[in-house]
């Protein structure tokens, strides 16, 4: 009797352990299946995003081509508040655009003409010295030390000259080969990348915290900057400009673009204009940076019980027939509601619109961290030829807007 009870107890333990092991096995398999399903779902989202980004990028390239061609007969004739015709190519200053061709609803497109950046491959030595002085003054809050300026300028000269002869207080092959890891100086005035600045002695510290992609370019032949298209980062480096003056210039140019130095002089003091004037030009570049990214839905648009699977997005849902067929206006955007006509634009209305754009499409995704975008640097050589692509960056950081 006792032996039979012991056997029954053993069977019960075996059954219990088997049930536990089966439960663990089923749970692990369910977790793996759920993870696989989530991975497949995210892969589909990534593929859909890429498809829509490429569609938006191609539409942006066509938009640039259209602006460089003769205007169609039905194109809107836009004027400023004084009745003067507007230059539509000045839309490409980084603002969010509504394009002429259909663009997926969730995609935001920004285009920056490279005439709004400082060209490192064309900057004269004297201008580089002024830029170094301005940057040192901004860092220290005091007048730049002449000896430090000359040391940095000598390092720049040695990096971009055609030989290994070290200048006074310069840095040549011997200096860079002694670093860990070692590398060689460029020894060529044509930089291959703006990030070469980080390799020049002292320049990594000089430009710490500066978005190099937004401030500098290595493409084109312009030695000057078009203030109508200048990025905030480029203007921060220009002699004669302060953060307050930059904000004022950005507000004024949104209402009416600058056509000459006299109009700029109405905004900034004469002393500042004297420093700034050698840097200014009204030319535009054949090079553009196109930024494309998905604007995330605001928290208010997401229901508490809304599941990700119910918010699936794919390119097939986009219907081009729903897209406006009119040629976009200068200030027309796909972010926010309503467009202020240029002839009726004023600083207050545009400031309200800019605040709305920042609320709906903020630059920061976390404190101090900017939104990422798919970017392409392209050149348009004229006519109806497709652009030449120079650089692709799937993880570019947007310039501050």
C-alpha positions as CSV (number, residue, x, y, z in Angstrom):
1,X,0.0,0.0,0.0
2,X,2.8,2.4,1.0
3,X,4.7,1.4,-2.2
4,X,1.7,2.2,-4.3
5,X,1.3,5.7,-2.7
6,X,5.0,6.4,-3.3
7,X,4.6,5.5,-7.0
8,X,1.5,7.8,-7.3
9,X,3.5,10.6,-5.7
10,X,6.4,10.1,-8.2
11,X,4.0,10.2,-11.1
12,X,2.4,13.4,-9.8
13,X,5.8,15.1,-9.6
14,X,6.7,14.0,-13.1
15,X,3.4,15.3,-14.4
16,X,3.9,18.7,-12.6
17,X,7.5,19.1,-13.9
18,X,6.4,18.1,-17.4
19,X,3.6,20.8,-17.3
20,X,6.2,23.4,-16.0
21,X,8.6,22.6,-18.8
22,X,5.9,22.6,-21.5
23,X,4.7,26.0,-20.2
24,X,8.2,27.4,-20.3
25,X,8.7,26.0,-23.8
26,X,5.4,27.4,-25.1
27,X,6.1,30.8,-23.5
28,X,9.5,31.0,-25.1
29,X,8.1,30.0,-28.5
30,X,5.3,32.6,-28.2
31,X,7.8,35.2,-27.3
32,X,10.0,34.3,-30.3
33,X,7.0,34.3,-32.7
34,X,5.9,37.7,-31.3
35,X,9.5,39.1,-31.7
36,X,9.6,37.8,-35.3
37,X,6.3,39.4,-36.1
38,X,7.4,42.7,-34.7
39,X,10.7,42.5,-36.7
40,X,8.8,41.8,-39.9
41,X,6.4,44.7,-39.1
42,X,9.3,47.1,-38.5
43,X,11.0,45.9,-41.6
44,X,7.9,46.7,-43.6
45,X,7.7,50.2,-42.1
46,X,11.3,50.8,-42.9
47,X,10.8,49.7,-46.5
48,X,7.7,51.8,-46.8
49,X,9.5,54.8,-45.3
50,X,12.4,54.3,-47.8
51,X,10.0,54.1,-50.7
52,X,8.2,57.3,-49.7
53,X,11.5,59.1,-49.0
54,X,12.8,58.3,-52.5
55,X,9.5,59.5,-54.0
56,X,9.8,62.8,-52.0
57,X,13.5,63.1,-53.0
58,X,12.7,62.7,-56.7
59,X,9.9,65.2,-56.4
60,X,12.3,67.7,-54.8
61,X,14.8,67.2,-57.6
62,X,12.1,67.9,-60.1
63,X,11.1,71.0,-58.2
64,X,14.6,72.4,-58.4
65,X,14.7,71.7,-62.1
66,X,11.4,73.5,-62.6
67,X,12.6,76.6,-60.7
68,X,15.7,76.7,-63.0
69,X,13.6,76.5,-66.1
70,X,11.3,79.2,-67.6
71,X,8.2,79.7,-65.6
72,X,5.0,78.1,-67.0
73,X,2.2,80.4,-68.2
74,X,0.0,79.4,-65.2
75,X,2.6,80.1,-62.6
76,X,1.5,82.5,-59.9
77,X,3.0,85.9,-60.1
78,X,4.1,86.7,-56.6
79,X,5.1,90.1,-55.4
80,X,6.2,91.5,-52.1
81,X,4.3,94.2,-50.1
82,X,5.7,96.9,-52.4
83,X,4.7,95.1,-55.6
84,X,8.1,93.9,-56.6
85,X,8.5,90.4,-58.2
86,X,9.9,87.7,-55.9
87,X,12.7,85.4,-56.8
88,X,11.2,81.9,-56.3
89,X,14.7,80.3,-56.2
90,X,15.1,81.9,-52.7
91,X,12.6,79.4,-51.4
92,X,15.5,77.0,-51.0
93,X,16.7,78.3,-47.6
94,X,15.7,75.3,-45.5
95,X,12.0,76.0,-45.0
96,X,9.6,73.1,-45.3
97,X,8.2,73.1,-48.8
98,X,5.1,72.1,-50.7
99,X,6.5,70.7,-54.0
100,X,4.9,71.0,-57.4
101,X,4.7,67.2,-57.8
102,X,2.9,64.8,-55.5
103,X,4.7,64.0,-52.3
104,X,3.6,61.5,-49.6
105,X,1.6,63.2,-46.9
106,X,3.8,62.3,-44.0
107,X,7.1,63.4,-45.6
108,X,8.7,66.8,-45.0
109,X,11.1,68.2,-47.6
110,X,13.6,71.0,-47.0
111,X,16.1,72.2,-49.6
112,X,19.2,74.4,-48.9
113,X,21.1,76.1,-51.7
114,X,24.9,76.0,-51.0
115,X,25.3,79.7,-51.7
116,X,24.0,80.0,-48.1
117,X,27.1,78.3,-46.7
118,X,30.8,79.2,-46.4
119,X,32.9,77.5,-49.1
120,X,36.0,76.0,-47.6
121,X,37.6,75.3,-51.0
122,X,37.3,78.9,-52.1
123,X,37.8,80.9,-48.9
124,X,40.7,83.3,-49.2
125,X,43.4,83.2,-46.5
126,X,42.4,86.7,-45.2
127,X,38.8,85.6,-44.9
128,X,39.8,82.5,-43.0
129,X,41.7,84.7,-40.6
130,X,38.6,86.8,-40.0
131,X,36.5,83.7,-39.4
132,X,39.1,82.4,-36.9
133,X,39.1,85.7,-35.0
134,X,35.3,85.8,-34.9
135,X,35.0,82.2,-33.7
136,X,37.7,82.7,-30.9
137,X,35.9,85.9,-29.8
138,X,32.6,84.0,-29.6
139,X,34.2,81.2,-27.5
140,X,36.1,83.4,-25.0
141,X,33.9,86.5,-25.0
142,X,37.1,88.6,-25.4
143,X,39.1,89.9,-28.3
144,X,41.0,87.0,-30.0
145,X,44.6,86.5,-29.1
146,X,46.7,87.5,-32.2
147,X,49.3,84.7,-31.6
148,X,46.6,82.0,-31.3
149,X,45.0,83.3,-34.5
150,X,48.3,83.1,-36.4
151,X,49.0,79.6,-35.1
152,X,45.6,78.3,-36.3
153,X,46.0,80.2,-39.6
154,X,49.4,78.6,-40.1
155,X,48.0,75.1,-39.5
156,X,45.2,75.8,-42.1
157,X,47.8,77.0,-44.6
158,X,50.1,74.0,-44.1
159,X,47.1,71.6,-44.5
160,X,46.0,73.2,-47.8
161,X,49.3,74.0,-49.4
162,X,51.0,71.7,-52.0
163,X,54.1,70.7,-50.0
164,X,55.5,69.3,-46.8
165,X,57.4,72.5,-45.8
166,X,56.2,73.6,-42.4
167,X,55.4,77.3,-42.0
168,X,56.2,79.4,-38.9
169,X,54.2,77.8,-36.0
170,X,52.5,75.6,-38.6
171,X,51.8,71.8,-38.6
172,X,52.9,69.5,-41.4
173,X,53.6,65.8,-42.0
174,X,55.9,65.3,-39.0
175,X,53.3,66.7,-36.6
176,X,50.4,64.6,-37.9
177,X,52.5,61.4,-38.1
178,X,53.3,61.7,-34.4
179,X,49.6,61.6,-33.4
180,X,47.8,58.4,-32.3
181,X,46.5,57.3,-34.8
182,X,48.8,59.0,-37.3
183,X,47.6,60.4,-40.6
184,X,48.9,62.7,-43.4
185,X,47.9,66.3,-44.1
186,X,45.8,67.0,-47.2
187,X,48.5,69.2,-48.9
188,X,45.9,70.3,-51.4
189,X,43.6,73.3,-51.4
190,X,40.6,71.1,-52.5
191,X,39.2,69.4,-49.4
192,X,37.3,66.1,-50.0
193,X,35.2,66.6,-46.9
194,X,34.2,69.4,-44.5
195,X,35.1,67.0,-41.7
196,X,38.7,67.4,-42.6
197,X,38.5,70.5,-40.3
198,X,38.5,68.1,-37.3
199,X,41.9,66.8,-38.4
200,X,43.7,70.2,-38.7
201,X,45.6,71.1,-35.6
202,X,43.4,73.2,-33.3
203,X,40.4,73.3,-35.5
204,X,38.4,70.5,-33.7
205,X,38.4,72.7,-30.6
206,X,37.7,75.8,-32.6
207,X,34.6,74.5,-34.2
208,X,33.3,72.3,-31.4
209,X,29.6,72.4,-31.2
210,X,29.2,73.8,-34.8
211,X,27.1,71.8,-37.3
212,X,29.7,71.6,-40.0
213,X,27.2,70.3,-42.6
214,X,25.0,73.3,-42.1
215,X,27.8,75.9,-41.9
216,X,30.2,74.9,-44.6
217,X,30.4,73.4,-48.1
218,X,33.2,72.2,-50.4
219,X,31.1,72.4,-53.6
220,X,30.8,75.3,-56.1
221,X,33.0,78.3,-56.9
222,X,31.5,81.0,-54.8
223,X,33.7,82.8,-52.3
224,X,30.8,84.6,-50.7
225,X,27.5,83.9,-49.0
226,X,24.0,84.8,-50.1
227,X,22.3,86.2,-47.0
228,X,18.9,85.4,-48.4
229,X,19.8,81.7,-48.3
230,X,22.3,81.6,-45.5
231,X,21.9,79.0,-42.8
232,X,21.8,80.0,-39.2
233,X,25.1,78.2,-38.5
234,X,26.9,80.0,-41.4
235,X,25.7,83.4,-40.2
236,X,26.9,82.7,-36.7
237,X,30.4,82.5,-38.1
238,X,30.3,85.6,-40.2
239,X,32.1,88.7,-38.9
240,X,29.7,91.5,-37.9
241,X,26.7,89.3,-37.0
242,X,25.4,88.5,-33.5
243,X,22.6,86.0,-32.6
244,X,20.2,88.9,-32.2
245,X,21.0,90.4,-35.6
246,X,20.7,87.0,-37.2
247,X,17.2,86.5,-35.8
248,X,16.2,89.9,-37.1
249,X,17.7,89.2,-40.5
250,X,15.8,85.9,-40.7
251,X,12.5,87.6,-39.9
252,X,13.0,90.4,-42.4
253,X,14.1,88.1,-45.2
254,X,11.0,86.0,-44.7
255,X,8.9,89.1,-45.3
256,X,11.0,90.4,-48.2
257,X,14.3,89.2,-49.5
258,X,17.4,91.4,-49.7
259,X,18.4,92.7,-53.1
260,X,21.3,94.9,-52.2
261,X,23.6,95.9,-49.3
262,X,21.5,99.0,-48.7
263,X,18.5,96.9,-47.7
264,X,20.7,94.9,-45.3
265,X,22.0,98.1,-43.9
266,X,18.4,99.0,-42.8
267,X,18.5,96.0,-40.5
268,X,22.1,96.0,-39.0
269,X,24.3,98.9,-37.8
270,X,26.8,100.4,-40.2
271,X,29.8,99.2,-38.2
272,X,28.5,95.6,-38.4
273,X,27.7,96.0,-42.1
274,X,31.3,97.1,-42.8
275,X,32.6,93.9,-41.4
276,X,30.0,91.7,-43.1
277,X,30.0,93.4,-46.5
278,X,33.1,91.5,-48.0
279,X,31.3,88.2,-47.4
280,X,28.1,89.0,-49.2
281,X,26.8,88.1,-52.6
282,X,23.5,87.7,-54.4
283,X,24.6,84.7,-56.4
284,X,23.1,81.3,-56.2
285,X,24.8,77.9,-56.5
286,X,24.2,74.9,-58.7
287,X,24.6,72.7,-55.6
288,X,21.8,71.8,-53.2
289,X,21.3,69.7,-50.1
290,X,17.9,68.0,-50.0
291,X,16.6,66.8,-46.6
292,X,13.6,64.4,-46.5
293,X,12.2,63.0,-43.3
294,X,8.9,61.7,-41.8
295,X,7.2,64.1,-39.5
296,X,6.0,62.1,-36.5
297,X,2.4,62.5,-35.4
298,X,1.9,64.6,-32.4
299,X,0.9,62.9,-29.1
300,X,-2.5,64.5,-29.3
301,X,-3.2,62.7,-32.6
302,X,-2.6,59.2,-31.1
303,X,-5.4,57.6,-29.2
304,X,-4.7,56.0,-25.8
305,X,-5.7,52.6,-26.9
306,X,-4.4,52.9,-30.4
307,X,-2.1,50.0,-31.4
308,X,0.8,50.3,-33.8
309,X,-0.7,47.6,-36.0
310,X,-3.7,49.9,-36.5
311,X,-1.5,52.8,-37.7
312,X,0.3,50.9,-40.4
313,X,1.5,53.1,-43.2
314,X,2.5,52.1,-46.6
315,X,3.1,53.8,-49.9
316,X,0.1,52.3,-51.5
317,X,-2.2,54.4,-49.3
318,X,-0.9,57.6,-50.9
319,X,-3.1,58.9,-53.7
320,X,-1.4,61.5,-55.9
321,X,-4.8,62.7,-57.2
322,X,-5.5,64.2,-53.7
323,X,-2.4,66.4,-54.1
324,X,-2.9,70.1,-54.9
325,X,-2.3,70.8,-58.6
326,X,-1.4,74.5,-58.3
327,X,2.1,75.7,-58.4
328,X,3.2,76.2,-54.8
329,X,3.6,79.7,-53.4
330,X,6.8,81.1,-51.9
331,X,5.6,80.6,-48.3
332,X,3.5,77.5,-48.9
333,X,4.4,74.5,-46.7
334,X,2.9,71.1,-46.0
335,X,3.4,71.6,-42.3
336,X,0.8,73.6,-40.5
337,X,-2.4,75.1,-41.8
338,X,-2.8,78.0,-44.2
339,X,-0.3,80.0,-46.2
340,X,0.5,83.7,-45.9
341,X,0.7,85.3,-49.4
342,X,3.9,87.1,-49.9
343,X,2.2,90.4,-50.8
344,X,0.3,90.2,-47.5
345,X,3.2,88.9,-45.4
346,X,4.3,90.8,-42.3
347,X,6.7,90.0,-39.5
348,X,3.9,89.2,-37.0
349,X,2.0,86.8,-39.3
350,X,5.2,85.0,-40.4
351,X,6.4,84.8,-36.7
352,X,3.1,83.1,-35.8
353,X,3.5,80.7,-38.7
354,X,7.1,79.9,-37.8
355,X,6.0,79.2,-34.2
356,X,3.3,76.8,-35.5
357,X,5.9,75.0,-37.7
358,X,8.2,74.6,-34.7
359,X,5.4,73.2,-32.6
360,X,4.2,70.7,-35.2
361,X,7.7,69.8,-36.5
362,X,10.2,70.5,-33.7
363,X,13.9,70.3,-34.4
364,X,14.8,68.6,-31.1
365,X,13.8,65.0,-30.6
366,X,15.6,65.1,-27.2
367,X,17.3,68.0,-25.3
368,X,20.2,69.1,-27.6
369,X,19.6,66.3,-30.1
370,X,18.4,67.3,-33.6
371,X,16.0,65.4,-35.8
372,X,17.6,63.1,-38.4
373,X,16.8,63.0,-42.1
374,X,17.8,61.4,-45.3
375,X,19.9,63.9,-47.1
376,X,21.4,64.2,-50.6
377,X,23.9,66.7,-52.0
378,X,23.2,67.2,-55.7
379,X,24.4,69.4,-58.6
380,X,22.2,70.7,-61.4
381,X,24.3,71.4,-64.5
382,X,21.6,73.1,-66.6
383,X,18.8,72.4,-68.9
384,X,16.6,69.4,-68.1
385,X,19.5,67.1,-67.3
386,X,19.1,65.0,-64.2
387,X,21.1,66.0,-61.2
388,X,24.5,64.6,-60.3
389,X,24.6,63.1,-56.8
390,X,27.7,63.8,-54.8
391,X,26.8,62.6,-51.3
392,X,24.1,60.5,-49.6
393,X,23.6,60.5,-45.8
394,X,20.7,58.4,-44.5
395,X,21.3,59.7,-40.9
396,X,22.0,63.4,-41.4
397,X,21.1,65.9,-38.7
398,X,18.8,68.7,-39.8
399,X,20.2,72.2,-39.5
400,X,18.5,74.2,-36.8
401,X,15.4,76.0,-38.1
